[in-house]
Amino acid sequence: MTTTLGNSVHSIRGDHYELRSDPMPTIELKDHVVAPSDAPSPTVSVVIPTYNQPALLRETVASVFVQTFEDYEVVLVDDGSTDQTPLVCSELQHRCGRRLRLISQPNGGIGAARNRGLDESRGKYIALLDHDDLWMPEKLAVQVAFMERHPECVASVVPFVHASGVELQRNGPAFDVSAVTDANGIVDRPLLRLSQNHGFMTTSSVLMFNRAAAGGLRYAERRGAVEDVPFYIKLMARGKFGIAGREALAVYREHAASGSSRPEYYFRGLQQLRAMDRAGEFSDFQGHQRSDLDAYLAYLGRLASMKQIMSGRRLDGIRLYRREFLQQLRHRRWKFLLSFPLLICLPLKLWGGRLPTAKHSTT
């Protein structure tokens, strides 16, 4: 399968994935026009928040308009961009017709932009897509079919692959689907699985949830910190969670401008999560759900600590290690507790900057 996305090609051949900059024709998005505004609500609302990302936004939107499932709307939220992004958004709105609704607002951060997108959505399901990621053409079809088969699921994700820059060659999805789901694709105790390094929630671009079931949930709006983790933690308390399909249906593009590449994103995010926990915002979690949440927060503590020293922010790493010490001791993370002080003393080149506690970053 090969899909033209602006000036790039995104293809899958068996277990081989490629994303490369070959000169190819541009998708004719202007043909995708929907019925008048009083038409029935779509099955899916695709929410795309954007800020200062003109280079990749066209490809991201194009990957939606080649979906084989066509009962959707796109809610594109420009969060006060200061570069060429508003012009790109206006161009996309003109070419995509009424199926794409453009919303412009003063800059409030990605959490505020996502919340605005949720407020404007009309679909039964909401699918999130970051402004620099991509979807395979079957993504919505597979995920909607899964959600319809499993009404007990409040949300689902799809397998994905990582891309760095424009090149991607990797065997298989970024996580082992069979290791976290039953035969029906249901994830038993999802927070526990996340705490065990199964990174199926690395990017929000794989998430679809039932809008009614998620009613009242909001993304955190603190700037420069994880805004999606508190949202999906609370979402998981409302019902079952699934994984739709076993083949990669999304591409998570990693680059220097992405928030998850910045170590302070994890530092502030962990602070926010611990503060929310102390304030009782996760009080709905009881029994094994509470113990799974504790294990996941401890996992994020290890990940955030390692991110600091990997980037040379050793003082922040030491601060997090001290704050997290009792939590890690409670979970008997002896390897982390004993190795972290040694890693602080070593130059990065001696241990390669590799994370001993996580195979994939969890935003």
C-alpha positions as CSV (number, residue, x, y, z in Angstrom):
1,M,0.0,0.0,0.0
2,T,1.4,3.4,-1.0
3,T,-0.2,6.7,-0.1
4,T,0.8,10.1,-1.6
5,L,1.1,12.7,1.2
6,G,2.1,16.1,-0.2
7,N,5.7,15.7,-1.3
8,S,6.4,12.5,0.5
9,V,5.6,8.8,0.2
10,H,4.4,6.8,3.2
11,S,4.3,3.1,2.5
12,I,4.2,-0.4,4.1
13,R,5.5,-3.5,2.5
14,G,5.1,-6.5,4.8
15,D,7.1,-5.7,7.9
16,H,9.0,-2.9,6.2
17,Y,8.1,0.7,6.8
18,E,9.3,3.7,4.9
19,L,8.7,7.5,5.0
20,R,10.8,9.3,2.5
21,S,10.9,12.6,0.6
22,D,10.3,11.6,-3.0
23,P,8.8,14.1,-5.4
24,M,5.2,13.0,-5.8
25,P,1.9,14.7,-6.8
26,T,-0.1,16.5,-4.2
27,I,-3.4,15.0,-3.0
28,E,-6.5,16.8,-4.5
29,L,-8.1,17.6,-1.2
30,K,-10.6,20.0,-2.8
31,D,-12.8,17.2,-3.9
32,H,-13.7,16.3,-0.3
33,V,-16.7,18.4,0.4
34,V,-19.5,17.4,2.8
35,A,-23.2,18.2,3.1
36,P,-24.4,21.6,4.5
37,S,-23.8,22.4,8.1
38,D,-27.2,21.1,9.2
39,A,-26.2,17.6,8.1
40,P,-26.3,14.8,10.8
41,S,-23.3,14.6,13.1
42,P,-20.4,12.5,11.8
43,T,-19.3,9.3,13.3
44,V,-15.8,10.7,14.1
45,S,-14.5,14.1,14.9
46,V,-10.7,14.4,14.2
47,V,-9.2,17.0,16.4
48,I,-5.9,18.5,15.2
49,P,-4.3,21.2,17.4
50,T,-1.5,23.1,15.7
51,Y,1.0,25.8,16.6
52,N,3.8,27.0,14.4
53,Q,4.1,23.9,12.3
54,P,3.6,24.8,8.6
55,A,6.1,22.3,7.2
56,L,4.4,19.1,8.3
57,L,0.8,20.2,8.8
58,R,-0.3,19.6,5.1
59,E,0.9,16.0,5.2
60,T,-0.8,15.4,8.5
61,V,-4.2,16.7,7.2
62,A,-3.7,14.8,3.9
63,S,-3.3,11.6,5.8
64,V,-6.8,12.1,7.2
65,F,-8.4,12.9,3.8
66,V,-7.2,9.6,2.3
67,Q,-9.0,7.5,4.9
68,T,-11.1,4.7,3.6
69,F,-13.7,5.5,6.3
70,E,-15.3,8.8,5.2
71,D,-17.9,9.7,7.8
72,Y,-15.7,12.2,9.7
73,E,-15.1,15.9,10.3
74,V,-11.8,17.6,10.9
75,V,-11.6,20.2,13.7
76,L,-8.3,22.1,13.1
77,V,-7.4,24.4,16.0
78,D,-4.8,27.0,15.3
79,D,-3.5,28.0,18.7
80,G,-2.3,31.5,18.0
81,S,0.5,30.6,15.5
82,T,3.0,33.4,14.7
83,D,4.5,32.1,11.5
84,Q,3.1,30.8,8.2
85,T,0.8,28.3,9.9
86,P,-2.4,30.5,9.7
87,L,-1.9,30.8,5.9
88,V,-1.5,27.0,5.6
89,C,-4.6,26.5,7.7
90,S,-6.6,28.8,5.5
91,E,-5.4,27.1,2.4
92,L,-6.4,23.7,3.9
93,Q,-9.8,25.0,4.8
94,H,-10.3,26.3,1.2
95,R,-9.2,23.0,-0.4
96,C,-10.9,20.6,2.0
97,G,-14.3,22.3,2.0
98,R,-16.8,22.1,4.8
99,R,-15.5,18.8,6.1
100,L,-12.7,20.8,7.8
101,R,-13.6,23.4,10.3
102,L,-10.8,25.9,11.2
103,I,-10.8,27.4,14.6
104,S,-8.3,30.2,15.5
105,Q,-7.7,31.2,19.1
106,P,-5.1,33.1,21.2
107,N,-2.2,31.0,22.2
108,G,-3.1,28.9,25.2
109,G,-0.9,25.8,24.8
110,I,-1.7,22.4,23.4
111,G,-3.9,21.4,26.3
112,A,-6.2,24.5,25.7
113,A,-6.2,23.8,22.0
114,R,-7.2,20.2,22.5
115,N,-10.0,21.3,24.9
116,R,-11.3,23.7,22.3
117,G,-11.3,20.9,19.7
118,L,-13.3,18.7,22.1
119,D,-15.8,21.4,22.7
120,E,-16.3,21.9,19.0
121,S,-16.6,18.2,18.1
122,R,-19.9,16.7,17.0
123,G,-18.9,13.1,16.4
124,K,-19.8,10.0,18.4
125,Y,-16.1,9.3,18.6
126,I,-13.2,11.7,18.9
127,A,-9.8,10.8,17.3
128,L,-6.8,12.9,18.2
129,L,-4.0,13.7,15.7
130,D,-1.0,15.8,16.5
131,H,0.0,18.3,13.8
132,D,3.2,16.4,12.8
133,D,2.0,12.8,12.9
134,L,0.5,10.6,10.1
135,W,-2.3,8.0,9.7
136,M,-2.4,5.0,7.4
137,P,-5.5,5.0,5.1
138,E,-7.3,2.2,7.1
139,K,-6.7,3.8,10.5
140,L,-10.2,5.2,11.1
141,A,-12.0,2.2,9.5
142,V,-10.2,-0.3,11.7
143,Q,-10.6,1.8,14.9
144,V,-14.3,2.6,14.4
145,A,-15.1,-1.0,13.6
146,F,-13.3,-2.0,16.9
147,M,-15.2,0.6,18.9
148,E,-18.6,-0.5,17.4
149,R,-17.8,-4.2,18.2
150,H,-16.8,-3.3,21.8
151,P,-19.2,-0.8,23.3
152,E,-17.8,-1.6,26.7
153,C,-14.6,0.2,25.6
154,V,-14.4,3.9,26.4
155,A,-11.3,4.2,24.3
156,S,-8.9,2.4,22.0
157,V,-5.5,3.0,20.4
158,V,-3.9,1.6,17.2
159,P,-0.4,0.2,16.8
160,F,2.1,2.7,15.5
161,V,5.7,3.1,14.3
162,H,8.3,5.8,15.1
163,A,9.8,8.1,12.5
164,S,12.8,10.3,12.9
165,G,13.0,13.1,10.3
166,V,11.6,11.8,7.0
167,E,13.1,8.3,7.1
168,L,11.6,5.3,8.8
169,Q,12.7,1.7,8.5
170,R,11.5,-0.6,11.3
171,N,10.2,-4.1,11.6
172,G,6.8,-4.2,13.2
173,P,4.9,-1.8,15.5
174,A,6.6,0.1,18.4
175,F,5.1,-2.3,20.9
176,D,4.0,-5.9,21.1
177,V,0.2,-6.0,20.7
178,S,-0.1,-9.6,21.8
179,A,1.7,-8.9,25.0
180,V,-0.9,-6.5,26.3
181,T,-4.2,-7.6,24.9
182,D,-6.5,-10.7,25.0
183,A,-7.8,-12.4,21.9
184,N,-10.5,-9.6,21.5
185,G,-8.0,-6.8,21.7
186,I,-8.9,-5.7,25.2
187,V,-6.1,-4.5,27.5
188,D,-6.4,-5.9,31.0
189,R,-5.2,-3.3,33.5
190,P,-3.8,-0.8,31.0
191,L,-2.0,1.4,33.5
192,L,-0.1,-1.7,34.8
193,R,0.9,-2.6,31.3
194,L,2.1,1.0,30.7
195,S,4.2,0.7,33.9
196,Q,5.8,-2.4,32.5
197,N,7.3,-0.6,29.4
198,H,4.5,-1.4,27.0
199,G,4.4,2.0,25.3
200,F,1.0,1.8,23.5
201,M,0.2,5.4,24.6
202,T,3.4,7.1,23.5
203,T,1.5,9.5,21.2
204,S,-2.1,11.0,21.4
205,S,-2.3,10.5,17.6
206,V,-3.4,6.8,18.2
207,L,-6.2,7.5,20.6
208,M,-9.9,7.4,19.8
209,F,-12.6,7.7,22.6
210,N,-16.3,7.7,23.0
211,R,-17.3,11.4,23.3
212,A,-20.3,10.7,25.6
213,A,-18.3,8.4,27.9
214,A,-15.5,10.9,28.2
215,G,-17.9,13.8,29.0
216,G,-16.4,16.3,31.4
217,L,-12.8,15.2,31.0
218,R,-10.4,18.0,30.1
219,Y,-6.7,18.2,29.1
220,A,-4.3,19.9,31.5
221,E,-3.5,23.4,30.3
222,R,-0.2,23.9,32.1
223,R,2.4,24.9,29.5
224,G,5.5,22.9,29.0
225,A,4.3,19.8,30.8
226,V,2.5,16.5,29.9
227,E,-1.1,17.5,29.2
228,D,-2.3,14.2,27.8
229,V,-1.2,11.8,30.6
230,P,-3.7,13.1,33.2
231,F,-6.5,12.9,30.6
232,Y,-6.0,9.3,29.6
233,I,-5.4,8.2,33.2
234,K,-8.8,9.5,34.1
235,L,-10.3,8.1,30.8
236,M,-9.1,4.6,31.8
237,A,-11.1,4.8,35.0
238,R,-14.3,5.1,33.0
239,G,-14.3,1.8,31.1
240,K,-12.4,-0.8,29.3
241,F,-9.5,0.1,26.9
242,G,-8.6,-1.7,23.7
243,I,-6.1,-1.9,20.9
244,A,-7.6,-2.0,17.3
245,G,-5.7,-4.2,14.9
246,R,-2.2,-5.6,15.0
247,E,-0.6,-3.7,12.1
248,A,0.8,-0.2,12.4
249,L,-1.8,2.4,11.5
250,A,-0.1,5.6,12.6
251,V,3.3,7.2,12.4
252,Y,4.8,9.1,15.3
253,R,7.3,11.6,14.0
254,E,10.0,12.6,16.4
255,H,11.9,15.8,15.9
256,A,13.7,18.5,17.9
257,A,10.6,20.7,18.0
258,S,8.3,18.1,19.5
259,G,7.5,18.6,23.2
260,S,8.3,15.0,24.2
261,S,11.9,15.6,23.1
262,R,12.4,18.2,25.8
263,P,13.5,16.9,29.3
264,E,11.7,19.7,31.1
265,Y,8.5,18.4,29.6
266,Y,8.9,15.3,31.8
267,F,10.2,17.1,34.8
268,R,7.2,19.5,35.0
269,G,4.8,16.8,34.0
270,L,5.7,14.5,36.8
271,Q,5.4,17.4,39.3
272,Q,2.0,18.1,37.9
273,L,0.9,14.5,38.2
274,R,2.1,14.2,41.8
275,A,0.3,17.4,42.7
276,M,-2.9,16.2,41.1
277,D,-2.6,12.9,43.0
278,R,-2.1,14.8,46.4
279,A,-5.1,17.0,45.6
280,G,-7.3,13.9,45.2
281,E,-7.9,14.2,41.4
282,F,-7.4,10.4,41.0
283,S,-9.8,9.5,43.8
284,D,-11.9,7.3,41.4
285,F,-9.2,4.8,41.4
286,Q,-9.7,2.0,43.9
287,G,-8.3,-1.5,44.6
288,H,-6.0,-2.8,41.8
289,Q,-6.7,0.4,39.8
290,R,-5.1,2.4,42.5
291,S,-2.1,0.1,42.8
292,D,-1.7,0.2,39.0
293,L,-1.8,4.0,39.0
294,D,0.9,4.0,41.7
295,A,3.1,1.7,39.6
296,Y,2.6,3.9,36.5
297,L,3.5,7.1,38.3
298,A,6.6,5.4,39.7
299,Y,7.5,4.4,36.1
300,L,7.1,8.0,34.9
301,G,9.3,9.0,37.9
302,R,12.1,6.8,36.7
303,L,11.6,7.9,33.1
304,A,11.6,11.6,34.0
305,S,14.7,11.2,36.2
306,M,16.6,9.4,33.4
307,K,15.6,12.0,30.8
308,Q,17.2,14.7,32.9
309,I,20.6,13.2,33.1
310,M,20.5,12.0,29.5
311,S,20.2,15.7,28.5
312,G,22.8,16.9,30.9
313,R,20.3,18.3,33.4
314,R,21.9,16.4,36.3
315,L,20.8,18.7,39.1
316,D,17.1,18.3,38.0
317,G,17.8,14.5,37.8
318,I,19.1,14.5,41.3
319,R,16.1,16.4,42.6
320,L,13.6,14.0,41.0
321,Y,15.6,11.0,42.3
322,R,15.3,12.4,45.8
323,R,11.6,13.2,45.5
324,E,10.9,9.8,44.0
325,F,13.1,7.7,46.3
326,L,10.4,6.5,48.6
327,Q,8.0,5.6,45.8
328,Q,10.7,3.6,44.0
329,L,11.6,1.9,47.2
330,R,8.0,1.0,47.8
331,H,7.9,-0.7,44.3
332,R,11.3,-2.3,44.9
333,R,13.0,-0.8,41.9
334,W,16.4,-1.8,43.2
335,K,18.2,-1.5,39.8
336,F,17.1,2.1,39.3
337,L,17.8,3.1,43.0
338,L,21.3,1.6,42.9
339,S,22.3,2.5,39.3
340,F,21.1,6.1,39.1
341,P,23.7,7.5,41.5
342,L,26.4,5.8,39.4
343,L,25.0,7.1,36.2
344,I,25.1,10.6,37.5
345,C,28.8,10.3,38.0
346,L,29.5,8.9,34.5
347,P,30.0,10.9,31.3
348,L,27.1,10.3,28.9
349,K,29.5,8.8,26.3
350,L,30.4,6.0,28.6
351,W,26.8,4.6,28.8
352,G,25.5,5.8,25.5
353,G,22.7,7.9,26.9
354,R,20.4,4.8,26.8
355,L,17.4,4.5,29.1
356,P,17.7,1.4,31.3
357,T,14.1,1.9,32.5
358,A,12.2,2.4,29.3
359,K,12.2,1.2,25.7
360,H,9.8,3.9,24.5
361,S,9.1,7.3,25.8
362,T,5.6,7.8,27.3
363,T,4.4,11.4,27.0
